[in-house]
Amino acid sequence: MNEQIRIPEVFLIDENGHKVGQVSNREALEMARRAELDLVEVSPNSRPPVCKIIDFGKFKYELEKQARKQRAKNKGQEMKEVRLSFRIEKNDFDIKLKKARKFLEKQHKLKVSLRLRGREMAYQDLAKEKIIQFVDALKDISKIEQDMKKMGKNYFILLAPELGKQPKEDDKDKAPKERVETESEE
């Protein structure tokens, strides 16, 4: 900025955002001083480099603000985990499925894990089937990011949200509802 710019000719943009054009470095500095602002090099790689007459403090603040937004955006995709057990009941399975669906709808990655304990190690194929059943139930809104792996007594698989494949609200309403018929006494 200002005197640190050593190139003799620059492409100047004034404080109002109007393109002044190619001017000498001295002339650009003089215009910046008259406006009581700074001459800042915004695109050093172009030839001639692009310089703007702006308030450097404000410019720096805007850059930091953009960086914060970018970090917040990247943080949105966290890794969430759903732990299954070998002997999980249907109701618990459905509850974990709903929780996993919420995570995926919020664009989080999901790790589905299952730990075998004790004698459960003898039924490893059933454990794999349980995880596959869970993943199949989420196929409409997710894709497999990393295939199933075994680490010690744990099996896990990583799922990522599939962009553009979010279930529509109409589809949820069209799900068949169970009808309970009561016997009428005659």
N, CA, C and O atoms as a DFTB+ gen file, in Angstrom:
744 C
 N C O
     1  1       0.836      -1.198       0.000
     2  2       0.000       0.000       0.000
     3  2       0.871       1.248       0.000
     4  3       2.029       1.200       0.415
     5  1       0.338       2.325      -0.447
     6  2       1.002       3.632      -0.528
     7  2       2.420       3.564      -1.087
     8  3       2.603       3.144      -2.230
     9  1       3.432       3.968      -0.309
    10  2       4.815       4.039      -0.802
    11  2       5.456       2.663      -1.020
    12  3       6.515       2.570      -1.641
    13  1       4.836       1.613      -0.524
    14  2       5.389       0.265      -0.700
    15  2       5.183      -0.258      -2.111
    16  3       5.804      -1.245      -2.505
    17  1       4.326       0.389      -2.867
    18  2       4.091      -0.007      -4.260
    19  2       5.230       0.563      -5.092
    20  3       5.365       1.782      -5.202
    21  1       6.040      -0.289      -5.672
    22  2       7.261       0.125      -6.375
    23  2       7.101       0.193      -7.895
    24  3       7.957       0.771      -8.565
    25  1       6.053      -0.368      -8.449
    26  2       5.891      -0.421      -9.902
    27  2       5.568       0.979     -10.417
    28  3       4.731       1.664      -9.829
    29  1       6.216       1.427     -11.509
    30  2       6.045       2.805     -11.982
    31  2       4.642       3.114     -12.525
    32  3       4.181       4.249     -12.397
    33  1       3.957       2.140     -13.122
    34  2       2.628       2.375     -13.679
    35  2       1.627       1.394     -13.078
    36  3       1.925       0.208     -12.937
    37  1       0.449       1.884     -12.727
    38  2      -0.603       1.052     -12.147
    39  2      -1.925       1.342     -12.844
    40  3      -2.108       2.407     -13.433
    41  1      -2.842       0.384     -12.769
    42  2      -4.205       0.594     -13.255
    43  2      -5.001       1.046     -12.043
    44  3      -5.095       0.309     -11.061
    45  1      -5.573       2.237     -12.088
    46  2      -6.181       2.857     -10.912
    47  2      -7.702       2.800     -10.951
    48  3      -8.334       3.018     -11.985
    49  1      -8.268       2.496      -9.779
    50  2      -9.715       2.574      -9.556
    51  2      -9.904       3.550      -8.406
    52  3      -9.334       3.359      -7.332
    53  1     -10.707       4.606      -8.620
    54  2     -10.825       5.636      -7.588
    55  2     -11.743       5.205      -6.449
    56  3     -12.267       4.091      -6.448
    57  1     -11.937       6.118      -5.460
    58  2     -12.700       5.802      -4.245
    59  2     -14.179       5.522      -4.516
    60  3     -14.852       4.906      -3.689
    61  1     -14.691       5.970      -5.669
    62  2     -16.092       5.729      -6.025
    63  2     -16.280       4.452      -6.836
    64  3     -17.409       4.088      -7.166
    65  1     -15.181       3.766      -7.159
    66  2     -15.255       2.536      -7.929
    67  2     -15.168       2.748      -9.426
    68  3     -15.349       1.803     -10.194
    69  1     -14.896       3.969      -9.858
    70  2     -14.767       4.270     -11.292
    71  2     -13.355       3.949     -11.753
    72  3     -12.386       4.203     -11.037
    73  1     -13.244       3.390     -12.953
    74  2     -11.931       3.056     -13.510
    75  2     -11.295       4.319     -14.080
    76  3     -11.823       4.929     -15.010
    77  1     -10.158       4.699     -13.513
    78  2      -9.425       5.866     -13.992
    79  2      -8.558       5.465     -15.175
    80  3      -8.423       6.211     -16.145
    81  1      -7.970       4.274     -15.079
    82  2      -7.119       3.767     -16.155
    83  2      -5.665       3.669     -15.705
    84  3      -5.362       3.673     -14.512
    85  1      -4.790       3.582     -16.677
    86  2      -3.374       3.403     -16.391
    87  2      -2.740       4.766     -16.113
    88  3      -2.737       5.656     -16.963
    89  1      -2.200       4.904     -14.885
    90  2      -1.553       6.159     -14.474
    91  2      -0.225       5.842     -13.807
    92  3       0.054       4.691     -13.469
    93  1       0.591       6.874     -13.622
    94  2       1.881       6.663     -12.947
    95  2       1.642       6.460     -11.451
    96  3       0.616       6.868     -10.908
    97  1       2.590       5.838     -10.818
    98  2       2.519       5.543      -9.395
    99  2       2.408       6.850      -8.599
   100  3       1.595       6.938      -7.679
   101  1       3.204       7.856      -8.936
   102  2       3.189       9.146      -8.226
   103  2       1.820       9.823      -8.328
   104  3       1.294      10.344      -7.345
   105  1       1.263       9.804      -9.523
   106  2      -0.039      10.434      -9.750
   107  2      -1.120       9.727      -8.915
   108  3      -1.979      10.385      -8.329
   109  1      -1.076       8.390      -8.864
   110  2      -2.042       7.619      -8.086
   111  2      -1.903       7.930      -6.597
   112  3      -2.907       8.078      -5.900
   113  1      -0.680       8.029      -6.108
   114  2      -0.444       8.365      -4.694
   115  2      -0.974       9.763      -4.378
   116  3      -1.575       9.977      -3.325
   117  1      -0.755      10.698      -5.273
   118  2      -1.222      12.067      -5.078
   119  2      -2.753      12.112      -5.002
   120  3      -3.312      12.817      -4.162
   121  1      -3.429      11.359      -5.879
   122  2      -4.895      11.309      -5.858
   123  2      -5.402      10.710      -4.547
   124  3      -6.409      11.162      -4.003
   125  1      -4.712       9.705      -4.049
   126  2      -5.096       9.071      -2.787
   127  2      -4.920      10.035      -1.617
   128  3      -5.754      10.073      -0.713
   129  1      -3.844      10.811      -1.630
   130  2      -3.609      11.778      -0.548
   131  2      -4.665      12.880      -0.563
   132  3      -5.131      13.315       0.490
   133  1      -5.040      13.332      -1.769
   134  2      -6.060      14.376      -1.873
   135  2      -7.400      13.880      -1.308
   136  3      -8.148      14.649      -0.704
   137  1      -7.694      12.596      -1.508
   138  2      -8.945      12.023      -1.003
   139  2      -8.823      11.601       0.463
   140  3      -9.792      11.127       1.057
   141  1      -7.627      11.774       1.049
   142  2      -7.324      11.368       2.434
   143  2      -7.589       9.890       2.663
   144  3      -8.106       9.490       3.707
   145  1      -7.225       9.079       1.663
   146  2      -7.361       7.625       1.734
   147  2      -6.036       6.986       1.368
   148  3      -5.041       7.683       1.165
   149  1      -6.017       5.661       1.283
   150  2      -4.798       4.918       0.965
   151  2      -4.871       4.359      -0.449
   152  3      -5.950       4.085      -0.975
   153  1      -3.697       4.199      -1.049
   154  2      -3.578       3.530      -2.340
   155  2      -3.215       2.078      -2.028
   156  3      -2.139       1.806      -1.494
   157  1      -4.117       1.144      -2.363
   158  2      -3.926      -0.267      -2.009
   159  2      -3.884      -1.106      -3.274
   160  3      -4.728      -0.968      -4.159
   161  1      -2.886      -1.979      -3.346
   162  2      -2.740      -2.895      -4.479
   163  2      -3.674      -4.078      -4.241
   164  3      -3.453      -4.868      -3.324
   165  1      -4.711      -4.204      -5.057
   166  2      -5.695      -5.272      -4.854
   167  2      -5.452      -6.477      -5.749
   168  3      -5.879      -7.586      -5.426
   169  1      -4.770      -6.273      -6.872
   170  2      -4.464      -7.382      -7.773
   171  2      -3.019      -7.253      -8.240
   172  3      -2.758      -6.691      -9.303
   173  1      -2.072      -7.774      -7.447
   174  2      -0.657      -7.592      -7.771
   175  2      -0.179      -8.431      -8.958
   176  3       0.843      -8.100      -9.558
   177  1      -0.876      -9.493      -9.308
   178  2      -0.408     -10.396     -10.365
   179  2      -0.723      -9.915     -11.775
   180  3      -0.105     -10.378     -12.734
   181  1      -1.671      -8.996     -11.918
   182  2      -2.002      -8.517     -13.260
   183  2      -0.960      -7.488     -13.713
   184  3      -0.255      -6.906     -12.889
   185  1      -0.872      -7.278     -14.987
   186  2       0.077      -6.304     -15.538
   187  2      -0.673      -5.244     -16.292
   188  3      -1.319      -5.601     -17.277
   189  1      -0.660      -4.014     -15.950
   190  2      -0.103      -3.445     -14.722
   191  2      -0.978      -3.826     -13.521
   192  3      -2.155      -4.145     -13.684
   193  1      -0.395      -3.790     -12.313
   194  2      -1.167      -4.166     -11.128
   195  2      -2.345      -3.205     -10.902
   196  3      -2.261      -2.012     -11.194
   197  1      -3.433      -3.757     -10.379
   198  2      -4.630      -2.953     -10.124
   199  2      -4.543      -2.385      -8.712
   200  3      -4.324      -3.116      -7.746
   201  1      -4.717      -1.072      -8.610
   202  2      -4.686      -0.391      -7.316
   203  2      -5.994       0.362      -7.123
   204  3      -6.585       0.870      -8.076
   205  1      -6.437       0.425      -5.855
   206  2      -7.680       1.115      -5.522
   207  2      -7.393       2.181      -4.484
   208  3      -6.521       2.018      -3.630
   209  1      -8.131       3.265      -4.565
   210  2      -8.047       4.298      -3.537
   211  2      -9.160       3.986      -2.536
   212  3     -10.339       4.197      -2.820
   213  1      -8.772       3.479      -1.359
   214  2      -9.741       3.080      -0.332
   215  2      -9.145       3.299       1.051
   216  3      -7.954       3.575       1.190
   217  1      -9.983       3.174       2.066
   218  2      -9.529       3.212       3.454
   219  2      -8.970       1.825       3.777
   220  3      -9.711       0.842       3.760
   221  1      -7.680       1.739       4.069
   222  2      -7.038       0.437       4.253
   223  2      -7.600      -0.308       5.463
   224  3      -7.754      -1.529       5.409
   225  1      -7.908       0.391       6.544
   226  2      -8.483      -0.245       7.736
   227  2      -9.804      -0.917       7.414
   228  3     -10.061      -2.040       7.847
   229  1     -10.641      -0.225       6.650
   230  2     -11.935      -0.775       6.256
   231  2     -11.748      -1.975       5.324
   232  3     -12.456      -2.976       5.432
   233  1     -10.787      -1.856       4.412
   234  2     -10.483      -2.938       3.466
   235  2     -10.036      -4.190       4.214
   236  3     -10.469      -5.300       3.905
   237  1      -9.162      -3.997       5.202
   238  2      -8.653      -5.112       6.005
   239  2      -9.795      -5.772       6.799
   240  3      -9.861      -6.996       6.914
   241  1     -10.678      -4.943       7.336
   242  2     -11.824      -5.450       8.086
   243  2     -12.727      -6.306       7.192
   244  3     -13.179      -7.372       7.608
   245  1     -12.987      -5.845       5.975
   246  2     -13.827      -6.587       5.033
   247  2     -13.206      -7.945       4.686
   248  3     -13.915      -8.947       4.591
   249  1     -11.879      -7.975       4.497
   250  2     -11.192      -9.241       4.209
   251  2     -11.333     -10.219       5.370
   252  3     -11.587     -11.405       5.160
   253  1     -11.167      -9.720       6.600
   254  2     -11.306     -10.572       7.782
   255  2     -12.735     -11.089       7.920
   256  3     -12.956     -12.235       8.313
   257  1     -13.700     -10.234       7.593
   258  2     -15.109     -10.612       7.660
   259  2     -15.416     -11.744       6.669
   260  3     -16.128     -12.691       7.002
   261  1     -14.874     -11.636       5.454
   262  2     -15.059     -12.686       4.460
   263  2     -14.406     -13.987       4.914
   264  3     -14.966     -15.065       4.717
   265  1     -13.222     -13.891       5.520
   266  2     -12.524     -15.086       6.005
   267  2     -13.331     -15.769       7.112
   268  3     -13.406     -16.997       7.157
   269  1     -13.933     -14.980       7.999
   270  2     -14.761     -15.550       9.074
   271  2     -15.974     -16.276       8.503
   272  3     -16.326     -17.364       8.959
   273  1     -16.614     -15.665       7.499
   274  2     -17.769     -16.306       6.865
   275  2     -17.372     -17.621       6.224
   276  3     -18.102     -18.609       6.312
   277  1     -16.209     -17.634       5.576
   278  2     -15.736     -18.850       4.911
   279  2     -15.474     -19.957       5.932
   280  3     -15.822     -21.115       5.703
   281  1     -14.858     -19.593       7.060
   282  2     -14.591     -20.593       8.109
   283  2     -15.890     -21.140       8.679
   284  3     -16.006     -22.341       8.921
   285  1     -16.873     -20.260       8.896
   286  2     -18.166     -20.698       9.424
   287  2     -18.858     -21.622       8.432
   288  3     -19.510     -22.588       8.830
   289  1     -18.721     -21.333       7.156
   290  2     -19.328     -22.156       6.123
   291  2     -18.689     -23.548       6.099
   292  3     -19.387     -24.551       5.952
   293  1     -17.373     -23.606       6.241
   294  2     -16.675     -24.888       6.234
   295  2     -16.985     -25.707       7.472
   296  3     -16.994     -26.938       7.425
   297  1     -17.239     -25.025       8.580
   298  2     -17.531     -25.729       9.822
   299  2     -18.886     -26.425       9.757
   300  3     -19.137     -27.359      10.519
   301  1     -19.768     -25.979       8.853
   302  2     -21.103     -26.537       8.734
   303  2     -21.125     -28.023       8.465
   304  3     -22.105     -28.690       8.799
   305  1     -20.086     -28.558       7.878
   306  2     -20.081     -29.977       7.561
   307  2     -19.205     -30.711       8.581
   308  3     -18.043     -31.017       8.316
   309  1     -19.772     -30.977       9.721
   310  2     -19.066     -31.693      10.772
   311  2     -19.275     -33.191      10.611
   312  3     -20.139     -33.636       9.855
   313  1     -18.476     -33.951      11.329
   314  2     -18.633     -35.404      11.337
   315  2     -19.497     -35.775      12.542
   316  3     -19.140     -35.485      13.683
   317  1     -20.617     -36.408      12.282
   318  2     -21.506     -36.890      13.343
   319  2     -21.408     -38.406      13.366
   320  3     -21.038     -39.028      12.370
   321  1     -21.740     -38.996      14.505
   322  2     -21.627     -40.450      14.624
   323  2     -22.904     -41.033      15.201
   324  3     -23.514     -40.467      16.109
   325  1     -23.295     -42.176      14.655
   326  2     -24.414     -42.955      15.180
   327  2     -23.847     -44.329      15.512
   328  3     -23.281     -45.005      14.653
   329  1     -24.006     -44.729      16.764
   330  2     -23.483     -46.023      17.204
   331  2     -24.627     -47.027      17.306
   332  3     -25.634     -46.795      17.976
   333  1     -24.439     -48.120      16.635
   334  2     -25.408     -49.203      16.696
   335  2     -24.846     -50.294      17.585
   336  3     -23.640     -50.359      17.819
   337  1     -25.726     -51.146      18.078
   338  2     -25.244     -52.311      18.812
   339  2     -25.725     -53.550      18.076
   340  3     -26.658     -53.492      17.275
   341  1     -25.090     -54.644      18.355
   342  2     -25.395     -55.897      17.671
   343  2     -26.829     -56.338      17.926
   344  3     -27.502     -56.839      17.025
   345  1     -27.289     -56.149      19.148
   346  2     -28.624     -56.621      19.525
   347  2     -29.637     -55.479      19.613
   348  3     -30.492     -55.483      20.498
   349  1     -29.553     -54.518      18.720
   350  2     -30.445     -53.361      18.757
   351  2     -31.866     -53.781      18.352
   352  3     -32.059     -54.547      17.409
   353  1     -32.835     -53.268      19.079
   354  2     -34.238     -53.567      18.796
   355  2     -34.745     -52.647      17.685
   356  3     -34.133     -51.622      17.382
   357  1     -35.864     -53.027      17.090
   358  2     -36.402     -52.291      15.940
   359  2     -36.707     -50.837      16.288
   360  3     -36.388     -49.942      15.505
   361  1     -37.311     -50.585      17.436
   362  2     -37.663     -49.218      17.822
   363  2     -36.400     -48.353      17.975
   364  3     -36.351     -47.226      17.482
   365  1     -35.396     -48.883      18.653
   366  2     -34.143     -48.141      18.820
   367  2     -33.471     -47.907      17.472
   368  3     -32.899     -46.846      17.225
   369  1     -33.548     -48.900      16.616
   370  2     -32.983     -48.794      15.271
   371  2     -33.660     -47.645      14.508
   372  3     -32.991     -46.853      13.844
   373  1     -35.000     -47.568      14.613
   374  2     -35.752     -46.513      13.928
   375  2     -35.415     -45.127      14.478
   376  3     -35.319     -44.163      13.719
   377  1     -35.236     -45.028      15.781
   378  2     -34.891     -43.744      16.399
   379  2     -33.512     -43.285      15.912
   380  3     -33.332     -42.117      15.568
   381  1     -32.556     -44.189      15.885
   382  2     -31.210     -43.840      15.406
   383  2     -31.236     -43.492      13.920
   384  3     -30.467     -42.651      13.457
   385  1     -32.113     -44.137      13.192
   386  2     -32.276     -43.851      11.769
   387  2     -32.802     -42.425      11.563
   388  3     -32.324     -41.704      10.687
   389  1     -33.780     -42.025      12.367
   390  2     -34.319     -40.667      12.277
   391  2     -33.247     -39.630      12.614
   392  3     -33.148     -38.596      11.954
   393  1     -32.452     -39.909      13.636
   394  2     -31.382     -38.994      14.045
   395  2     -30.351     -38.870      12.930
   396  3     -29.893     -37.770      12.618
   397  1     -29.990     -39.997      12.335
   398  2     -29.019     -39.997      11.236
   399  2     -29.569     -39.218      10.043
   400  3     -28.828     -38.490       9.383
   401  1     -30.845     -39.364       9.768
   402  2     -31.474     -38.645       8.655
   403  2     -31.407     -37.135       8.887
   404  3     -31.159     -36.371       7.954
   405  1     -31.631     -36.706      10.140
   406  2     -31.545     -35.275      10.466
   407  2     -30.128     -34.749      10.234
   408  3     -29.943     -33.662       9.687
   409  1     -29.131     -35.529      10.653
   410  2     -27.740     -35.112      10.444
   411  2     -27.447     -34.930       8.962
   412  3     -26.847     -33.934       8.558
   413  1     -27.870     -35.887       8.164
   414  2     -27.604     -35.834       6.722
   415  2     -28.369     -34.686       6.061
   416  3     -27.853     -34.057       5.137
   417  1     -29.579     -34.406       6.517
   418  2     -30.346     -33.301       5.959
   419  2     -29.703     -31.960       6.276
   420  3     -29.860     -30.999       5.522
   421  1     -28.976     -31.891       7.395
   422  2     -28.259     -30.666       7.748
   423  2     -26.866     -30.615       7.112
   424  3     -26.043     -29.774       7.470
   425  1     -26.613     -31.525       6.163
   426  2     -25.360     -31.577       5.381
   427  2     -24.141     -31.962       6.210
   428  3     -23.028     -31.548       5.887
   429  1     -24.326     -32.750       7.276
   430  2     -23.207     -33.263       8.057
   431  2     -22.808     -34.632       7.513
   432  3     -23.644     -35.380       7.007
   433  1     -21.520     -34.947       7.627
   434  2     -21.083     -36.302       7.299
   435  2     -21.453     -37.201       8.468
   436  3     -21.586     -36.737       9.600
   437  1     -21.618     -38.484       8.189
   438  2     -22.101     -39.400       9.214
   439  2     -21.227     -40.643       9.280
   440  3     -20.919     -41.258       8.259
   441  1     -20.835     -41.002      10.490
   442  2     -20.079     -42.232      10.724
   443  2     -21.019     -43.188      11.454
   444  3     -21.502     -42.889      12.547
   445  1     -21.269     -44.330      10.839
   446  2     -22.115     -45.354      11.446
   447  2     -21.173     -46.427      11.978
   448  3     -20.417     -47.031      11.218
   449  1     -21.222     -46.660      13.284
   450  2     -20.302     -47.636      13.858
   451  2     -21.061     -48.681      14.667
   452  3     -22.153     -48.429      15.177
   453  1     -20.458     -49.853      14.769
   454  2     -21.025     -50.967      15.532
   455  2     -19.871     -51.684      16.223
   456  3     -18.899     -52.078      15.577
   457  1     -19.983     -51.850      17.540
   458  2     -18.932     -52.507      18.309
   459  2     -19.424     -53.873      18.771
   460  3     -20.511     -54.004      19.333
   461  1     -18.604     -54.882      18.522
   462  2     -18.927     -56.240      18.955
   463  2     -18.283     -56.484      20.315
   464  3     -17.121     -56.141      20.531
   465  1     -19.043     -57.076      21.226
   466  2     -18.532     -57.341      22.570
   467  2     -18.592     -58.841      22.859
   468  3     -19.573     -59.515      22.547
   469  1     -17.551     -59.323      23.445
   470  2     -17.524     -60.706      23.912
   471  2     -17.826     -61.729      22.843
   472  3     -17.145     -61.797      21.820
   473  1     -18.855     -62.526      23.087
   474  2     -19.209     -63.614      22.175
   475  2     -19.863     -63.137      20.877
   476  3     -20.083     -63.928      19.960
   477  1     -20.168     -61.852      20.806
   478  2     -20.741     -61.308      19.578
   479  2     -19.742     -61.403      18.423
   480  3     -20.137     -61.351      17.258
   481  1     -18.463     -61.539      18.735
   482  2     -17.424     -61.631      17.703
   483  2     -17.652     -62.851      16.797
   484  3     -17.154     -62.885      15.672
   485  1     -18.387     -63.833      17.271
   486  2     -18.660     -65.024      16.470
   487  2     -19.685     -64.736      15.357
   488  3     -19.830     -65.528      14.425
   489  1     -20.389     -63.607      15.460
   490  2     -21.437     -63.283      14.496
   491  2     -21.105     -62.018      13.701
   492  3     -21.928     -61.108      13.598
   493  1     -19.906     -61.968      13.150
   494  2     -19.464     -60.772      12.442
   495  2     -20.282     -60.500      11.180
   496  3     -20.499     -59.341      10.826
   497  1     -20.744     -61.565      10.490
   498  2     -21.523     -61.337       9.265
   499  2     -22.880     -60.707       9.604
   500  3     -23.396     -59.906       8.824
   501  1     -23.458     -61.054      10.743
   502  2     -24.725     -60.441      11.138
   503  2     -24.532     -58.964      11.487
   504  3     -25.416     -58.142      11.245
   505  1     -23.389     -58.640      12.049
   506  2     -23.076     -57.248      12.366
   507  2     -22.953     -56.435      11.079
   508  3     -23.449     -55.311      10.999
   509  1     -22.294     -57.006      10.079
   510  2     -22.161     -56.315       8.783
   511  2     -23.540     -56.098       8.161
   512  3     -23.816     -55.034       7.605
   513  1     -24.398     -57.103       8.256
   514  2     -25.751     -56.985       7.704
   515  2     -26.534     -55.868       8.387
   516  3     -27.297     -55.152       7.738
   517  1     -26.343     -55.719       9.706
   518  2     -27.044     -54.679      10.463
   519  2     -26.633     -53.291       9.963
   520  3     -27.476     -52.408       9.806
   521  1     -25.340     -53.108       9.714
   522  2     -24.854     -51.817       9.203
   523  2     -25.364     -51.587       7.774
   524  3     -25.783     -50.482       7.433
   525  1     -25.327     -52.619       6.957
   526  2     -25.805     -52.495       5.577
   527  2     -27.292     -52.153       5.556
   528  3     -27.732     -51.349       4.734
   529  1     -28.060     -52.754       6.450
   530  2     -29.490     -52.462       6.553
   531  2     -29.699     -50.984       6.908
   532  3     -30.593     -50.331       6.371
   533  1     -28.870     -50.469       7.813
   534  2     -28.960     -49.064       8.237
   535  2     -28.621     -48.130       7.075
   536  3     -29.309     -47.136       6.841
   537  1     -27.555     -48.461       6.356
   538  2     -27.113     -47.644       5.223
   539  2     -28.146     -47.663       4.091
   540  3     -28.398     -46.637       3.461
   541  1     -28.739     -48.829       3.837
   542  2     -29.759     -48.946       2.796
   543  2     -30.975     -48.068       3.091
   544  3     -31.602     -47.533       2.177
   545  1     -31.299     -47.926       4.367
   546  2     -32.443     -47.097       4.742
   547  2     -32.159     -45.609       4.506
   548  3     -33.088     -44.807       4.412
   549  1     -30.878     -45.244       4.410
   550  2     -30.504     -43.845       4.185
   551  2     -30.039     -43.573       2.760
   552  3     -29.539     -42.486       2.467
   553  1     -30.199     -44.550       1.875
   554  2     -29.692     -44.414       0.499
   555  2     -30.301     -43.257      -0.272
   556  3     -29.661     -42.705      -1.167
   557  1     -31.533     -42.881       0.064
   558  2     -32.200     -41.821      -0.689
   559  2     -31.572     -40.446      -0.486
   560  3     -31.711     -39.586      -1.356
   561  1     -30.886     -40.209       0.634
   562  2     -30.288     -38.890       0.869
   563  2     -28.793     -38.932       1.138
   564  3     -28.203     -37.908       1.482
   565  1     -28.164     -40.097       0.988
   566  2     -26.731     -40.171       1.279
   567  2     -26.009     -41.035       0.260
   568  3     -26.615     -41.776      -0.514
   569  1     -24.696     -40.907       0.293
   570  2     -23.854     -41.774      -0.525
   571  2     -22.712     -42.266       0.363
   572  3     -22.339     -41.606       1.332
   573  1     -22.175     -43.409       0.029
   574  2     -21.085     -43.987       0.821
   575  2     -19.796     -43.267       0.455
   576  3     -19.367     -43.279      -0.699
   577  1     -19.190     -42.644       1.451
   578  2     -17.935     -41.929       1.217
   579  2     -16.745     -42.862       1.430
   580  3     -15.747     -42.782       0.712
   581  1     -16.857     -43.744       2.418
   582  2     -15.792     -44.708       2.688
   583  2     -16.453     -46.039       3.015
   584  3     -17.337     -46.107       3.869
   585  1     -16.025     -47.092       2.335
   586  2     -16.620     -48.405       2.533
   587  2     -16.422     -48.897       3.961
   588  3     -15.642     -48.340       4.734
   589  1     -17.157     -49.965       4.287
   590  2     -17.098     -50.515       5.631
   591  2     -15.703     -51.037       5.945
   592  3     -15.084     -51.741       5.147
   593  1     -15.227     -50.670       7.135
   594  2     -13.913     -51.128       7.596
   595  2     -14.058     -51.728       8.984
   596  3     -14.981     -51.415       9.736
   597  1     -13.110     -52.600       9.293
   598  2     -13.076     -53.208      10.617
   599  2     -11.784     -52.773      11.296
   600  3     -10.696     -52.919      10.740
   601  1     -11.920     -52.235      12.505
   602  2     -10.760     -51.871      13.310
   603  2     -10.949     -52.515      14.681
   604  3     -11.737     -52.041      15.499
   605  1     -10.235     -53.571      14.912
   606  2     -10.381     -54.287      16.176
   607  2     -11.754     -54.921      16.269
   608  3     -12.115     -55.766      15.450
   609  1     -12.519     -54.511      17.269
   610  2     -13.863     -55.051      17.471
   611  2     -14.938     -54.140      16.876
   612  3     -16.131     -54.395      17.039
   613  1     -14.516     -53.080      16.186
   614  2     -15.453     -52.105      15.634
   615  2     -15.573     -52.221      14.123
   616  3     -14.595     -52.463      13.417
   617  1     -16.791     -52.044      13.651
   618  2     -17.057     -51.895      12.222
   619  2     -17.571     -50.473      12.038
   620  3     -18.352     -49.988      12.856
   621  1     -17.142     -49.801      10.974
   622  2     -17.692     -48.483      10.702
   623  2     -17.725     -48.211       9.203
   624  3     -17.001     -48.817       8.414
   625  1     -18.594     -47.277       8.849
   626  2     -18.748     -46.852       7.460
   627  2     -19.032     -45.346       7.490
   628  3     -19.702     -44.862       8.402
   629  1     -18.529     -44.610       6.506
   630  2     -18.740     -43.170       6.444
   631  2     -19.720     -42.832       5.329
   632  3     -19.590     -43.314       4.204
   633  1     -20.699     -42.000       5.655
   634  2     -21.697     -41.551       4.693
   635  2     -21.593     -40.040       4.536
   636  3     -21.288     -39.325       5.490
   637  1     -21.847     -39.569       3.332
   638  2     -21.874     -38.134       3.057
   639  2     -23.237     -37.780       2.502
   640  3     -23.857     -38.600       1.823
   641  1     -23.721     -36.570       2.776
   642  2     -25.016     -36.174       2.215
   643  2     -24.924     -36.055       0.707
   644  3     -23.950     -35.525       0.172
   645  1     -25.923     -36.541       0.042
   646  2     -25.957     -36.458      -1.428
   647  2     -26.633     -35.146      -1.775
   648  3     -27.806     -34.941      -1.462
   649  1     -25.896     -34.264      -2.418
   650  2     -26.421     -32.952      -2.765
   651  2     -27.503     -33.092      -3.828
   652  3     -27.353     -33.835      -4.798
   653  1     -28.579     -32.373      -3.626
   654  2     -29.662     -32.387      -4.601
   655  2     -30.611     -33.559      -4.457
   656  3     -31.538     -33.695      -5.255
   657  1     -30.406     -34.405      -3.467
   658  2     -31.287     -35.571      -3.295
   659  2     -32.003     -35.515      -1.954
   660  3     -32.210     -36.548      -1.318
   661  1     -32.380     -34.321      -1.520
   662  2     -33.099     -34.202      -0.264
   663  2     -34.546     -34.632      -0.484
   664  3     -35.149     -34.271      -1.495
   665  1     -35.109     -35.395       0.445
   666  2     -36.496     -35.823       0.261
   667  2     -37.427     -34.622       0.315
   668  3     -37.205     -33.696       1.094
   669  1     -38.451     -34.634      -0.496
   670  2     -39.409     -33.531      -0.527
   671  2     -40.420     -33.738       0.584
   672  3     -40.678     -34.861       1.018
   673  1     -40.985     -32.624       1.034
   674  2     -41.997     -32.687       2.098
   675  2     -43.216     -33.476       1.643
   676  3     -43.854     -34.157       2.446
   677  1     -43.545     -33.384       0.341
   678  2     -44.708     -34.104      -0.188
   679  2     -44.528     -35.609      -0.059
   680  3     -45.481     -36.329       0.236
   681  1     -43.285     -36.091      -0.284
   682  2     -43.019     -37.521      -0.210
   683  2     -43.220     -38.060       1.199
   684  3     -43.644     -39.202       1.377
   685  1     -42.914     -37.233       2.206
   686  2     -43.074     -37.685       3.584
   687  2     -44.549     -37.847       3.922
   688  3     -44.935     -38.751       4.663
   689  1     -45.379     -36.944       3.360
   690  2     -46.811     -37.014       3.639
   691  2     -47.471     -38.184       2.941
   692  3     -48.484     -38.695       3.419
   693  1     -46.917     -38.621       1.818
   694  2     -47.510     -39.704       1.043
   695  2     -47.191     -41.088       1.590
   696  3     -47.671     -42.086       1.053
   697  1     -46.393     -41.164       2.645
   698  2     -46.037     -42.456       3.214
   699  2     -47.310     -43.145       3.689
   700  3     -48.192     -42.512       4.270
   701  1     -47.395     -44.452       3.434
   702  2     -48.615     -45.151       3.835
   703  2     -48.758     -45.172       5.348
   704  3     -47.835     -45.541       6.074
   705  1     -49.935     -44.769       5.803
   706  2     -50.185     -44.764       7.243
   707  2     -50.924     -46.039       7.612
   708  3     -51.782     -46.522       6.874
   709  1     -50.570     -46.562       8.762
   710  2     -51.221     -47.786       9.211
   711  2     -52.618     -47.440       9.711
   712  3     -52.824     -46.482      10.456
   713  1     -53.535     -48.232       9.282
   714  2     -54.903     -48.014       9.708
   715  2     -55.284     -49.086      10.713
   716  3     -55.105     -50.278      10.464
   717  1     -55.793     -48.668      11.815
   718  2     -56.211     -49.616      12.833
   719  2     -57.720     -49.777      12.711
   720  3     -58.478     -48.821      12.874
   721  1     -58.138     -50.992      12.426
   722  2     -59.571     -51.251      12.311
   723  2     -60.064     -51.857      13.609
   724  3     -59.452     -52.771      14.161
   725  1     -61.139     -51.351      14.066
   726  2     -61.704     -51.893      15.300
   727  2     -62.923     -52.744      14.943
   728  3     -63.683     -52.445      14.022
   729  1     -63.066     -53.779      15.692
   730  2     -64.214     -54.649      15.444
   731  2     -65.438     -54.015      16.098
   732  3     -65.410     -53.627      17.266
   733  1     -66.470     -53.923      15.348
   734  2     -67.694     -53.343      15.919
   735  2     -68.507     -54.468      16.553
   736  3     -68.656     -55.554      15.992
   737  1     -69.014     -54.176      17.711
   738  2     -69.812     -55.174      18.423
   739  2     -71.234     -55.121      17.901
   740  3     -71.815     -54.044      17.770
   741  1     -71.782     -56.258      17.611
   742  2     -73.142     -56.302      17.063
   743  2     -74.092     -56.887      18.041
   744  3     -75.283     -57.003      17.751
